[in-house]
Amino acid sequence: MPAKPRKSKPARNTKVQAKTKAKPRAEKKSPPPVSFRELKPGDDAFLLQVTRETMGEVFEKSVGTKLTDQMILQQIKSSGTSLIIEQNGRPIGYTSYTVYKPGTMYWGALVLAKSAQDQGIGSGICHEMFAHAKTLGCQVIQGHVQVENTVAVKFWKTHGFEIVGGPTQGSYEIEKKL
């Protein structure tokens, strides 16, 4: 007896249909612009506060020494140029750098208050500093980053810096060719 012919099943629709409408993506707002100004005698309290807030724990883990007020102010004030970073007239951080040999800038600090982080401000400052370094005739920017500051290590690598030495005294040496 011949087998009964099988009825074939209708072909399955393999297209997946969206059950909900795609939500429009929120546009990322640009942060308000920042400005730079020279240090003033009254800035010490801000410099200490923002450095302790952002660097205290990481410094101590990396170096094994407590970060003191004297260390903070000595480091900032011994840099060739230190500038307060402001947004809407309020200080949100500082940066320090020096051109210590022809063609080479040492970028000693970029410190932003936690409330000013993760908004693209640091990236904008990097681009401004890269352009500024070029106007000063620099082809290389060097710096250091704390070993335990994994967020900063990632930030600097994202902006084209490479680890070129260390760790020494709790820091990696970093460098970017312009």
Backbone bond lengths (Angstrom), bond angles and torsions (degrees), N, CA, C in turn:
res aa  C-N    CA-C-N  psi(-1)  N-CA   C-N-CA  omega(-1)  CA-C   N-CA-C  phi
1 M - - - 1.423 - - 1.525 107.61 -
2 P 1.313 115.11 126.25 1.451 117.30 -179.89 1.518 111.41 -68.84
3 A 1.285 114.53 148.83 1.476 119.68 179.38 1.512 109.43 -67.86
4 K 1.316 112.35 147.05 1.458 117.19 177.87 1.520 108.74 -68.52
5 P 1.292 116.55 137.97 1.463 117.56 176.25 1.528 109.95 -64.82
6 R 1.297 114.57 136.85 1.477 119.70 179.02 1.506 109.77 -81.26
7 K 1.277 113.45 141.30 1.458 117.58 173.43 1.522 106.68 -83.21
8 S 1.289 115.54 129.18 1.463 117.24 179.51 1.518 109.68 -81.32
9 K 1.313 113.01 146.53 1.463 119.53 178.42 1.519 108.24 -77.24
10 P 1.299 116.48 148.70 1.456 117.54 175.92 1.527 109.60 -63.82
11 A 1.295 115.50 146.89 1.472 120.35 -179.95 1.522 109.81 -59.67
12 R 1.330 114.25 139.05 1.471 119.33 179.19 1.509 109.81 -79.47
13 N 1.278 114.73 143.42 1.461 120.26 175.52 1.522 106.95 -80.78
14 T 1.312 117.03 111.51 1.463 120.37 -176.17 1.518 112.55 -90.06
15 K 1.311 116.99 -4.01 1.464 118.56 178.33 1.518 108.86 -75.54
16 V 1.295 115.23 133.52 1.452 120.36 176.97 1.517 107.05 -93.10
17 Q 1.304 114.88 124.60 1.451 118.46 179.72 1.516 108.97 -97.21
18 A 1.308 114.18 138.99 1.460 118.99 178.26 1.516 108.46 -70.28
19 K 1.314 115.44 129.99 1.452 119.79 179.69 1.519 111.79 -85.50
20 T 1.325 115.24 -21.31 1.460 119.06 178.70 1.510 108.42 -128.87
21 K 1.285 114.11 154.84 1.459 118.83 177.71 1.519 109.00 -74.28
22 A 1.314 115.43 143.18 1.463 119.68 178.04 1.519 109.04 -65.45
23 K 1.316 115.07 134.90 1.460 119.76 178.63 1.516 109.01 -80.23
24 P 1.312 116.36 137.68 1.469 117.46 177.51 1.523 109.81 -65.57
25 R 1.321 115.29 140.67 1.464 119.89 179.10 1.519 109.73 -73.48
26 A 1.303 114.55 138.55 1.458 118.86 176.63 1.522 108.38 -72.68
27 E 1.303 115.73 133.15 1.456 118.84 178.34 1.514 109.10 -73.26
28 K 1.314 115.01 136.13 1.454 120.50 179.42 1.521 108.29 -77.10
29 K 1.313 115.52 121.17 1.458 119.78 179.82 1.516 110.05 -77.50
30 S 1.300 115.33 142.33 1.461 119.64 173.84 1.518 107.76 -76.82
31 P 1.330 116.66 139.91 1.464 118.22 177.65 1.523 109.52 -68.20
32 P 1.328 116.93 154.27 1.465 118.36 174.93 1.526 109.44 -56.16
33 P 1.322 117.14 148.49 1.466 119.50 -178.35 1.528 111.81 -62.77
34 V 1.311 114.14 156.82 1.463 119.94 176.95 1.522 108.89 -109.27
35 S 1.321 114.07 160.22 1.464 120.34 174.55 1.520 107.53 -132.38
36 F 1.317 115.45 163.41 1.459 122.41 -178.63 1.520 108.52 -121.26
37 R 1.312 115.52 143.72 1.466 119.73 173.96 1.520 109.56 -143.88
38 E 1.320 115.20 158.94 1.468 121.45 177.46 1.530 109.90 -64.76
39 L 1.322 115.80 154.54 1.467 120.65 175.01 1.518 110.23 -65.34
40 K 1.339 115.08 145.86 1.465 122.12 173.77 1.528 107.23 -117.76
41 P 1.334 117.70 156.87 1.470 119.52 179.25 1.533 113.52 -54.51
42 G 1.301 119.03 -32.51 1.457 121.78 -178.76 1.523 114.86 -78.42
43 D 1.328 117.97 1.13 1.470 121.39 -177.20 1.527 113.93 -82.32
44 D 1.320 117.90 -12.09 1.470 120.06 -174.59 1.527 112.95 -54.72
45 A 1.331 117.84 -43.39 1.470 120.17 -178.43 1.530 110.55 -61.11
46 F 1.332 117.28 -42.27 1.467 120.33 177.97 1.524 110.84 -65.36
47 L 1.333 117.08 -45.97 1.466 120.96 -179.68 1.529 111.16 -56.79
48 L 1.319 116.20 -44.31 1.468 120.68 179.86 1.529 110.90 -65.83
49 Q 1.322 116.23 -46.59 1.464 120.89 -176.88 1.525 111.57 -62.34
50 V 1.341 117.73 -49.22 1.464 120.62 -176.14 1.534 110.97 -69.61
51 T 1.320 117.72 -33.39 1.469 120.15 178.50 1.523 110.65 -70.58
52 R 1.322 116.81 -43.84 1.470 119.51 177.59 1.530 110.43 -60.81
53 E 1.339 115.92 -44.75 1.467 121.78 -177.89 1.531 111.60 -59.47
54 T 1.312 116.73 -43.26 1.460 120.12 -172.36 1.525 114.06 -97.05
55 M 1.323 117.75 -27.36 1.464 120.30 -170.87 1.523 115.51 -117.53
56 G 1.309 118.15 -19.13 1.461 120.71 -172.17 1.513 114.53 -51.18
57 E 1.320 116.76 -58.26 1.466 121.21 -176.29 1.528 111.64 -65.42
58 V 1.332 116.79 -43.80 1.465 121.57 -178.79 1.524 110.75 -63.64
59 F 1.324 116.92 -42.74 1.461 121.28 179.03 1.525 109.85 -60.27
60 E 1.324 115.93 -48.18 1.463 120.04 -177.52 1.529 111.58 -63.47
61 K 1.343 117.71 -38.60 1.471 120.47 177.31 1.527 111.05 -67.91
62 S 1.327 116.73 -39.46 1.469 120.94 -176.60 1.514 112.70 -74.20
63 V 1.324 116.33 -44.67 1.463 121.67 -171.33 1.523 112.19 -97.84
64 G 1.333 116.45 -27.34 1.455 119.82 -178.40 1.519 113.11 83.20
65 T 1.324 116.58 15.10 1.462 122.74 -179.74 1.517 108.61 -130.97
66 K 1.320 116.52 146.64 1.462 120.77 176.69 1.527 109.54 -69.48
67 L 1.327 116.32 136.78 1.459 122.62 177.01 1.525 108.24 -81.39
68 T 1.320 116.71 114.60 1.464 120.70 -176.70 1.524 110.99 -98.94
69 D 1.329 115.38 160.37 1.466 120.78 177.03 1.522 110.93 -58.84
70 Q 1.314 116.43 -40.85 1.464 120.86 179.85 1.530 110.66 -61.47
71 M 1.335 117.09 -42.67 1.466 120.72 178.73 1.530 110.78 -62.52
72 I 1.328 116.22 -43.79 1.467 120.74 -178.50 1.522 110.54 -60.67
73 L 1.327 116.74 -53.99 1.467 120.30 -175.97 1.521 111.93 -66.64
74 Q 1.332 117.46 -36.62 1.465 120.26 179.20 1.522 110.09 -63.93
75 Q 1.329 116.98 -43.17 1.466 121.37 -179.86 1.529 111.05 -63.30
76 I 1.318 116.74 -46.86 1.468 120.48 -177.92 1.524 110.85 -65.26
77 K 1.311 116.15 -46.82 1.468 119.92 -173.29 1.524 113.40 -78.54
78 S 1.335 117.14 -13.74 1.466 118.68 177.44 1.528 111.47 -89.24
79 S 1.320 116.52 -7.23 1.466 120.39 177.63 1.521 108.61 -74.12
80 G 1.316 116.18 152.59 1.461 120.14 -179.35 1.513 112.73 -59.07
81 T 1.326 116.77 -48.44 1.460 122.32 -179.64 1.515 108.14 -134.81
82 S 1.316 116.26 126.28 1.464 121.45 174.30 1.519 107.56 -125.44
83 L 1.315 115.97 132.00 1.456 121.80 -176.06 1.521 110.41 -129.09
84 I 1.327 115.81 141.95 1.455 121.51 171.98 1.527 107.17 -82.93
85 I 1.315 116.49 135.64 1.465 122.36 175.65 1.525 106.75 -98.30
86 E 1.336 116.09 124.42 1.461 120.80 -178.97 1.524 110.58 -119.74
87 Q 1.321 114.12 151.16 1.458 121.58 173.95 1.524 106.24 -136.36
88 N 1.311 116.32 125.82 1.469 121.32 -175.80 1.528 111.46 53.74
89 G 1.331 116.95 37.10 1.461 121.62 177.04 1.517 115.50 78.89
90 R 1.335 117.99 1.56 1.469 121.98 -179.99 1.517 110.02 -110.04
91 P 1.340 117.97 138.16 1.464 119.37 176.57 1.530 110.62 -68.55
92 I 1.337 115.27 132.81 1.470 120.34 177.93 1.526 111.48 -123.70
93 G 1.332 116.93 -3.90 1.456 119.78 -179.62 1.508 111.29 171.59
94 Y 1.330 114.91 -168.74 1.465 120.11 177.57 1.519 109.51 -153.42
95 T 1.308 114.44 162.50 1.456 121.19 175.94 1.520 108.46 -140.35
96 S 1.320 116.39 149.33 1.468 122.40 179.70 1.520 108.91 -137.16
97 Y 1.320 115.60 139.50 1.466 119.94 178.19 1.519 109.82 -156.26
98 T 1.319 115.13 163.69 1.459 121.55 174.14 1.527 108.74 -153.01
99 V 1.314 115.58 146.09 1.463 120.55 170.88 1.519 104.37 -95.28
100 Y 1.333 115.98 106.00 1.465 119.10 -170.48 1.519 113.70 -100.91
101 K 1.308 117.47 -11.12 1.462 121.56 171.16 1.527 106.27 -154.74
102 P 1.309 118.01 157.26 1.466 119.62 -176.23 1.530 112.12 -53.84
103 G 1.324 114.98 126.89 1.454 120.64 176.26 1.515 115.75 84.53
104 T 1.341 118.00 -0.30 1.466 120.28 -175.25 1.523 111.52 -131.47
105 M 1.314 115.17 123.64 1.465 121.94 174.95 1.523 108.07 -102.77
106 Y 1.328 115.81 139.00 1.459 121.19 169.92 1.522 106.12 -105.75
107 W 1.332 116.28 115.69 1.461 121.63 179.27 1.516 106.57 -95.85
108 G 1.310 115.97 100.82 1.452 121.56 -171.98 1.510 115.80 -79.56
109 A 1.346 117.25 -26.00 1.463 118.37 -177.35 1.520 111.47 -160.55
110 L 1.304 114.51 142.14 1.458 123.99 163.75 1.515 104.25 -139.58
111 V 1.316 116.34 103.31 1.458 121.88 -175.77 1.523 107.94 -121.23
112 L 1.324 116.28 121.99 1.462 122.12 177.16 1.520 109.22 -119.09
113 A 1.328 115.96 139.39 1.463 120.58 174.99 1.524 108.49 -56.12
114 K 1.319 116.81 148.80 1.468 120.10 -179.17 1.524 111.33 -56.38
115 S 1.338 117.13 -34.12 1.469 120.82 179.94 1.526 112.39 -67.59
116 A 1.327 118.08 -15.73 1.471 122.28 -179.16 1.530 112.20 -104.09
117 Q 1.320 116.98 2.07 1.462 120.22 -178.15 1.530 111.13 -87.75
118 D 1.327 115.91 161.75 1.470 123.72 177.69 1.523 113.09 61.30
119 Q 1.330 116.45 33.59 1.462 121.25 178.15 1.523 111.72 -126.00
120 G 1.321 116.94 2.98 1.455 120.17 -177.96 1.515 113.79 89.57
121 I 1.320 117.40 0.27 1.466 121.12 -178.67 1.526 110.38 -66.22
122 G 1.317 117.12 -46.70 1.465 120.89 179.60 1.518 111.91 -60.12
123 S 1.319 116.81 -40.31 1.470 120.31 178.07 1.520 110.79 -63.66
124 G 1.325 116.58 -42.48 1.462 120.03 177.64 1.518 111.93 -61.87
125 I 1.323 116.28 -40.94 1.466 120.67 178.61 1.526 109.82 -64.74
126 C 1.326 117.14 -40.72 1.473 119.66 177.22 1.521 110.46 -56.43
127 H 1.308 117.26 -49.11 1.466 119.96 -178.07 1.530 111.07 -61.65
128 E 1.336 116.66 -39.44 1.469 119.63 177.18 1.523 111.22 -65.47
129 M 1.330 116.75 -41.06 1.468 119.98 -179.79 1.523 111.38 -68.70
130 F 1.318 117.58 -37.07 1.465 119.58 177.66 1.526 109.57 -61.91
131 A 1.325 116.92 -44.51 1.469 120.75 178.94 1.527 110.53 -65.06
132 H 1.334 116.94 -41.63 1.466 121.23 179.48 1.530 110.61 -63.22
133 A 1.324 116.55 -43.27 1.472 120.67 179.19 1.527 110.34 -59.58
134 K 1.320 116.68 -40.92 1.470 119.93 178.43 1.526 111.23 -63.33
135 T 1.350 117.23 -39.82 1.473 118.93 178.90 1.522 111.28 -66.31
136 L 1.331 116.69 -24.25 1.467 121.19 177.00 1.528 111.57 -85.61
137 G 1.325 116.81 2.21 1.463 121.12 178.55 1.514 114.60 84.20
138 C 1.323 116.74 16.59 1.468 119.91 -178.27 1.526 111.07 -86.84
139 Q 1.319 114.93 140.51 1.460 121.50 173.40 1.526 111.42 -108.93
140 V 1.322 116.46 -11.72 1.465 121.82 -176.41 1.525 108.99 -138.57
141 I 1.339 115.52 139.95 1.466 121.34 170.15 1.521 106.60 -118.72
142 Q 1.322 115.74 128.74 1.465 121.51 178.39 1.524 109.27 -115.86
143 G 1.315 115.78 160.96 1.453 120.85 177.07 1.511 110.36 -171.04
144 H 1.313 115.02 -170.59 1.461 123.02 176.02 1.524 108.16 -134.66
145 V 1.309 116.38 152.25 1.460 121.44 174.47 1.525 107.41 -138.92
146 Q 1.324 115.75 137.77 1.453 121.30 -178.93 1.532 110.44 -62.26
147 V 1.319 116.58 134.85 1.463 123.02 -178.79 1.529 111.11 -55.07
148 E 1.309 117.38 -42.13 1.468 121.65 -176.35 1.524 113.11 -82.21
149 N 1.326 117.87 -3.76 1.460 120.76 -178.99 1.528 108.99 -91.67
150 T 1.327 115.00 73.34 1.464 120.60 -174.62 1.525 112.31 -62.34
151 V 1.322 117.75 -32.70 1.468 120.72 177.59 1.526 109.69 -63.94
152 A 1.329 116.81 -44.46 1.466 120.34 179.97 1.525 111.51 -69.10
153 V 1.320 117.68 -38.33 1.473 120.24 177.78 1.526 108.75 -58.48
154 K 1.320 116.77 -46.58 1.470 121.02 179.14 1.533 110.52 -63.63
155 F 1.333 117.04 -42.96 1.469 121.48 179.67 1.520 110.82 -57.53
156 W 1.332 117.07 -50.53 1.462 119.99 -177.39 1.527 111.29 -65.41
157 K 1.319 117.55 -39.64 1.473 119.98 177.80 1.532 110.44 -63.19
158 T 1.327 116.64 -40.75 1.464 121.13 178.14 1.526 111.19 -59.09
159 H 1.324 116.64 -30.37 1.464 121.21 -177.85 1.529 112.84 -97.69
160 G 1.326 115.72 20.61 1.457 120.63 170.29 1.513 116.71 91.90
161 F 1.327 117.76 4.97 1.462 120.10 177.29 1.524 109.41 -82.56
162 E 1.310 115.43 148.51 1.457 121.98 175.76 1.518 108.76 -120.65
163 I 1.322 115.88 147.34 1.464 119.95 173.40 1.518 106.48 -77.14
164 V 1.338 115.96 121.98 1.468 120.36 -176.92 1.528 112.52 -117.15
165 G 1.324 117.34 -2.38 1.459 119.60 179.35 1.510 111.55 -170.13
166 G 1.332 114.16 166.42 1.450 120.23 176.71 1.516 111.24 96.81
167 P 1.292 115.95 -173.95 1.454 124.31 5.21 1.528 112.79 -76.10
168 T 1.317 114.25 139.71 1.453 122.94 175.72 1.521 107.43 -131.05
169 Q 1.298 117.71 127.45 1.461 123.69 -178.61 1.526 111.69 48.92
170 G 1.334 116.25 40.40 1.460 121.91 175.68 1.512 115.79 80.72
171 S 1.335 117.75 9.72 1.466 120.83 -178.21 1.520 111.74 -131.09
172 Y 1.327 114.06 149.90 1.459 121.04 168.28 1.523 108.19 -94.13
173 E 1.321 116.57 145.28 1.462 120.80 169.79 1.521 106.29 -85.23
174 I 1.336 116.06 133.61 1.462 119.91 178.74 1.522 109.37 -124.67
175 E 1.330 114.94 157.57 1.465 119.25 -176.86 1.526 109.73 -153.78
176 K 1.324 114.96 144.29 1.465 121.68 174.42 1.515 108.22 -131.74
177 K 1.318 115.32 130.13 1.464 120.34 173.89 1.521 107.56 -91.30
178 L 1.320 115.73 130.97 1.470 120.27 -178.22 1.513 111.52 -88.10
